[in-house]
């Protein structure tokens, strides 16, 4: 299997005694940033509960009575 141009350039830099850019890349210390976890049933329920929770400021039962006397 052939090597990509970028990998060939990295190997050439290593052979010349220069720093390999692969070594300068950040380390995640065993954490895989791509891996995602699905929410648990409890998390789904709380999310739905908070999503459809009524805001008391916009509640239609909150009314006031205004009387204007002349």
Beta strands, then each sheet from edge to edge (+ up, - down):
end
